[in-house]
Amino acid sequence: MKELIEVPVERKQKNASPMPYHGWVGPCNQVSLLYEGFGLGDASNYDSVKSFAQLMWPDGHPRFW
């Protein structure tokens, strides 16, 4: 999703997790400069998805609300 990739790095870094390769994994790491991934712990839970969307787009996003 283009909109997610365009989110500023500072905001993406807030999607953090103590578990390896969960949360945001950015191209800043040495594994791959072309890889970017997002982990969402409970994607089937509405509140979890809503919290993630609010974290990425604090001013709202038309696809999520």
Steps between C-alpha positions, in 0.01 A plus 500: 500500500661819378350708782667284764842518338468881484447532877800681656765270647465663844136392513570149366759449774220538757365164379757321716512157657750325727464190282737474202341583162177620659389860485675711236807357328650772290748526217745651749606155614783317330291196404360673194492862399197432278282326758243662724255305710224569752385260766157525654460265795127435471386598151161332548419731793329828403653696790848378412461609137347832606790566739749425223318730255487780758871456563584523130247772414422703815295749292292222349500305175191460280546123457498435874236741630 
